Amino acid sequence: MSGEFHALHRSESPLLLPNAWDFGSAAALVAEGFDAIGTTSLGVAVAHGEPDAAGRTRAQTVELARRLVELPRPISVDIELGFGAPAEVAEELAELGVAGINLEDGLGDPGRRQELIGEVKRRAPDLFLNARTDTYWLGTAPSLSDTIDRAARYAAAGADGIFVPGMTAAEDIRALVDAVRLPVNILFQPGMDLGELAALGVRRVSMGSLLYRAALHGAITTARAVRDGSPVAAGVPGYSAVQDYVGGLRRGSGGFQ
């Protein structure tokens, strides 16, 4: 699956990557026809009663990956800052059959992150390593030059893609694409146009925690409707349809491929 996942970043259209938080959400996205599935660290963490980006969900993340690789699509796993041992975690995920990982820098020292990326690629060379820099996500004053510098360092260390969540301005995206000879990943924000991102040279568009937050919103909205005697929104999948996700979408199950 790793080679297939690499190839998806070289397609005519950007890879649109939805992010799941459990087997059911991932299976539903596979059934909907998406080419690959990512995970959302926020969704995984909060679903287990932990805050995001705290490094507390290594075991849960690996266990989820173990289940998701049963699906007939490449899987990319968000490992936050690496849970204290990014190369070890990456190697474990590669052995499970995961196609890619997302590794963020949290605005840490770029030189140290560069070293860690190099170590990850030595331990798990076939994984698609999406190196995320948080210059626009966490920085109070986003710097394009700092972003490009970090991207260049991470590319030199062996990263396969560069992810800059929070970058939305067309001129910044174009400058980053022109400066980095790697697939650029942008986080989808409401109001963005996928065609415009493609024209700017973006090769991957992630949904991040959007789907998890939308699912929470849907659950709360439905619960309120039942409580208040209001109509429940149409389109909710039936019990048997959800049951089918468990057995019908696994690799080699004879179900959906």
C-alpha positions as a printed NumPy array, in Angstrom:
array([[  0.   ,   0.   ,   0.   ],
       [  2.946,   2.34 ,   0.546],
       [  3.797,   2.539,  -3.151],
       [  0.163,   3.188,  -4.013],
       [  0.018,   5.962,  -1.429],
       [  3.161,   7.62 ,  -2.813],
       [  1.627,   7.473,  -6.308],
       [ -1.555,   9.207,  -5.147],
       [  0.545,  12.329,  -4.531],
       [  1.531,  12.358,  -8.195],
       [ -1.981,  12.148,  -9.647],
       [ -3.528,  14.843, -11.813],
       [ -5.76 ,  15.983,  -8.95 ],
       [ -4.669,  16.536,  -5.347],
       [ -5.225,  13.641,  -2.984],
       [ -8.258,  14.508,  -0.85 ],
       [ -7.567,  12.789,   2.449],
       [-10.421,  12.385,   4.96 ],
       [ -9.373,  11.717,   8.548],
       [-11.029,   8.992,  10.627],
       [-10.925,   8.351,  14.367],
       [-12.092,   4.723,  14.601],
       [-12.708,   1.692,  12.391],
       [-16.32 ,   2.584,  11.688],
       [-15.58 ,   6.1  ,  10.46 ],
       [-12.698,   4.834,   8.305],
       [-14.804,   2.036,   6.823],
       [-17.605,   4.467,   5.994],
       [-15.125,   6.683,   4.145],
       [-13.766,   3.694,   2.22 ],
       [-17.327,   2.758,   1.225],
       [-17.789,   6.339,   0.016],
       [-14.94 ,   5.802,  -2.436],
       [-12.051,   7.812,  -0.995],
       [ -8.651,   6.661,  -2.268],
       [ -6.858,   6.722,   1.091],
       [ -7.698,   7.335,   4.728],
       [ -5.82 ,   9.334,   7.356],
       [ -6.359,   9.527,  11.087],
       [ -7.053,  12.61 ,  13.177],
       [ -5.025,  12.896,  16.361],
       [ -7.712,  15.107,  17.929],
       [-10.421,  12.554,  17.226],
       [ -8.353,   9.625,  18.492],
       [ -7.271,  11.47 ,  21.63 ],
       [-10.65 ,  12.918,  22.613],
       [-12.413,   9.622,  21.872],
       [-10.147,   8.116,  24.545],
       [-10.596,  10.951,  27.021],
       [ -7.231,  12.579,  26.368],
       [ -6.237,  16.018,  25.03 ],
       [ -4.701,  16.29 ,  21.586],
       [ -0.95 ,  16.796,  21.113],
       [ -0.164,  15.631,  24.652],
       [  1.627,  12.466,  23.548],
       [ -0.647,  10.22 ,  25.634],
       [ -2.241,   8.081,  22.945],
       [  0.568,   6.046,  21.442],
       [ -0.995,   2.702,  22.355],
       [ -4.447,   3.753,  21.12 ],
       [ -3.01 ,   5.135,  17.881],
       [ -1.063,   1.963,  17.124],
       [ -4.029,  -0.248,  17.986],
       [ -6.264,   1.783,  15.671],
       [ -3.692,   1.442,  12.897],
       [ -3.646,  -2.316,  13.463],
       [ -7.373,  -2.39 ,  12.699],
       [ -7.378,   0.127,   9.853],
       [ -4.81 ,  -1.739,   7.752],
       [ -7.469,  -4.432,   7.323],
       [ -9.271,  -1.994,   5.009],
       [ -8.507,  -2.066,   1.254],
       [ -7.024,   1.428,   1.143],
       [ -3.681,   3.02 ,   2.072],
       [ -3.691,   4.311,   5.647],
       [ -1.775,   7.342,   6.919],
       [ -1.447,   7.76 ,  10.683],
       [ -1.042,  11.009,  12.606],
       [  1.582,  10.416,  15.306],
       [  1.625,  13.976,  16.685],
       [  5.226,  14.763,  17.721],
       [  6.126,  11.069,  17.644],
       [  5.1  ,  10.025,  21.171],
       [  8.667,  10.487,  22.39 ],
       [ 10.087,   7.915,  19.966],
       [  9.076,   8.814,  16.397],
       [ 11.434,   6.405,  14.637],
       [ 10.363,   3.499,  16.829],
       [  6.674,   4.282,  16.332],
       [  7.17 ,   4.699,  12.575],
       [  8.927,   1.344,  12.306],
       [  6.136,  -0.351,  14.269],
       [  3.484,   1.175,  12.024],
       [  5.388,   0.224,   8.866],
       [  5.529,  -3.373,  10.048],
       [  1.743,  -3.307,  10.481],
       [  1.309,  -2.223,   6.866],
       [  0.629,   1.487,   7.337],
       [  1.419,   3.485,   4.187],
       [  2.285,   6.863,   5.69 ],
       [  2.635,   8.962,   8.807],
       [  2.129,  12.584,   9.713],
       [  4.861,  13.959,  12.   ],
       [  4.572,  17.504,  13.322],
       [  7.256,  19.836,  14.638],
       [  5.182,  21.747,  17.213],
       [  7.488,  24.708,  16.444],
       [ 10.351,  22.832,  18.066],
       [ 13.973,  23.329,  17.035],
       [ 14.054,  22.682,  13.267],
       [ 17.535,  21.203,  13.426],
       [ 16.415,  18.577,  15.926],
       [ 13.278,  17.825,  13.927],
       [ 15.453,  17.406,  10.847],
       [ 17.535,  14.814,  12.697],
       [ 14.411,  12.961,  13.831],
       [ 13.025,  12.871,  10.301],
       [ 16.292,  11.403,   9.073],
       [ 16.131,   8.747,  11.78 ],
       [ 12.537,   7.89 ,  10.887],
       [ 13.414,   7.452,   7.216],
       [ 16.342,   5.189,   8.084],
       [ 14.116,   2.978,  10.242],
       [ 11.061,   3.031,   7.938],
       [ 12.262,   4.088,   4.468],
       [  9.113,   3.096,   2.564],
       [  6.664,   5.068,   4.702],
       [  5.39 ,   8.297,   3.189],
       [  6.594,  10.765,   5.814],
       [  4.454,  13.892,   5.755],
       [  6.481,  16.469,   7.679],
       [  4.196,  19.013,   9.288],
       [  5.421,  22.409,  10.355],
       [  3.267,  24.452,  12.711],
       [  4.49 ,  27.892,  11.68 ],
       [  0.959,  28.9  ,  10.631],
       [ -0.933,  26.701,  13.084],
       [  0.775,  27.669,  16.339],
       [  2.802,  30.73 ,  15.44 ],
       [  1.415,  34.084,  16.562],
       [  3.006,  35.758,  13.536],
       [  3.176,  33.235,  10.66 ],
       [  6.413,  33.512,   8.728],
       [  6.62 ,  32.315,   5.145],
       [ 10.413,  32.438,   5.192],
       [ 10.584,  30.33 ,   8.373],
       [  8.117,  27.892,   6.83 ],
       [ 10.184,  27.519,   3.667],
       [ 13.377,  27.121,   5.707],
       [ 11.839,  24.364,   7.824],
       [ 10.387,  22.678,   4.752],
       [ 13.793,  22.697,   3.071],
       [ 15.431,  21.173,   6.162],
       [ 12.804,  18.448,   6.398],
       [ 13.047,  17.702,   2.679],
       [ 16.817,  17.39 ,   2.966],
       [ 16.339,  14.894,   5.791],
       [ 14.187,  12.668,   3.587],
       [ 10.604,  13.829,   4.136],
       [  8.235,  12.815,   1.341],
       [  5.75 ,  15.658,   1.759],
       [  5.335,  18.981,   3.546],
       [  2.196,  19.853,   5.515],
       [  1.433,  23.42 ,   6.607],
       [ -1.929,  23.547,   8.404],
       [ -3.324,  27.047,   8.739],
       [ -1.76 ,  28.342,   5.536],
       [ -4.629,  29.759,   3.469],
       [ -3.362,  32.73 ,   1.435],
       [ -2.937,  31.827,  -2.231],
       [  0.315,  33.767,  -2.569],
       [  1.859,  31.943,   0.393],
       [  0.77 ,  28.54 ,  -0.897],
       [  2.177,  29.283,  -4.351],
       [  5.479,  30.471,  -2.878],
       [  5.786,  27.315,  -0.788],
       [  4.993,  25.054,  -3.747],
       [  7.574,  26.874,  -5.875],
       [ 10.227,  26.652,  -3.164],
       [  9.772,  23.002,  -2.157],
       [ 10.261,  20.113,  -4.567],
       [  7.935,  17.879,  -2.571],
       [  4.151,  17.394,  -2.531],
       [  2.604,  20.203,  -0.473],
       [ -0.286,  19.338,   1.851],
       [ -2.827,  21.98 ,   2.912],
       [ -5.489,  21.627,   5.606],
       [ -8.972,  22.199,   4.202],
       [-10.789,  25.188,   5.638],
       [-14.428,  26.114,   4.898],
       [-14.517,  28.376,   1.871],
       [-11.533,  26.777,   0.166],
       [-11.942,  25.606,  -3.431],
       [-10.245,  22.33 ,  -4.348],
       [ -9.834,  23.432,  -7.968],
       [ -8.031,  26.591,  -6.897],
       [ -5.734,  24.624,  -4.602],
       [ -4.926,  22.281,  -7.476],
       [ -4.104,  25.256,  -9.699],
       [ -1.686,  26.5  ,  -7.023],
       [  0.151,  23.181,  -7.175],
       [ -1.139,  21.612,  -3.937],
       [ -0.853,  17.82 ,  -4.101],
       [ -2.755,  16.809,  -0.964],
       [ -5.676,  18.319,   0.944],
       [ -6.386,  16.934,   4.415],
       [ -9.611,  17.296,   6.358],
       [ -7.942,  17.064,   9.764],
       [-10.35 ,  17.008,  12.695],
       [-13.224,  18.491,  10.657],
       [-15.108,  15.207,  10.262],
       [-14.807,  14.323,  13.95 ],
       [-16.06 ,  17.745,  14.963],
       [-18.88 ,  17.484,  12.424],
       [-19.807,  14.057,  13.832],
       [-20.009,  15.506,  17.343],
       [-22.138,  18.33 ,  16.019],
       [-24.419,  15.84 ,  14.289],
       [-24.778,  13.734,  17.437],
       [-25.581,  16.743,  19.599],
       [-28.011,  18.146,  17.032],
       [-29.834,  14.811,  16.777],
       [-30.004,  14.371,  20.551],
       [-31.47 ,  17.87 ,  20.894],
       [-34.036,  17.131,  18.191],
       [-35.206,  13.991,  19.986],
       [-35.34 ,  15.808,  23.309],
       [-37.199,  18.789,  21.875],
       [-39.574,  16.853,  19.64 ],
       [-38.067,  18.303,  16.472],
       [-37.595,  16.361,  13.212],
       [-34.471,  14.233,  13.073],
       [-32.293,  14.959,  10.051],
       [-32.708,  12.59 ,   7.123],
       [-29.867,  10.502,   5.743],
       [-28.717,   8.764,   8.915],
       [-27.43 ,   5.287,   7.918],
       [-29.436,   2.337,   9.175],
       [-28.301,  -0.177,  11.773],
       [-27.568,  -2.932,   9.259],
       [-25.596,  -0.579,   7.016],
       [-23.3  ,   0.328,   9.886],
       [-22.992,  -3.351,  10.855],
       [-21.829,  -4.106,   7.326],
       [-18.825,  -1.826,   7.763],
       [-17.325,  -4.239,  10.284],
       [-17.23 ,  -7.331,   8.117],
       [-17.824,  -6.25 ,   4.565],
       [-14.892,  -3.908,   4.005],
       [-11.908,  -5.859,   5.301],
       [ -9.216,  -6.923,   2.857],
       [ -9.872, -10.364,   1.517],
       [-13.279, -10.589,   3.174],
       [-15.079, -11.002,  -0.112],
       [-16.919,  -7.765,   0.536],
       [-16.329,  -4.287,  -0.858],
       [-12.896,  -3.952,  -2.425]])
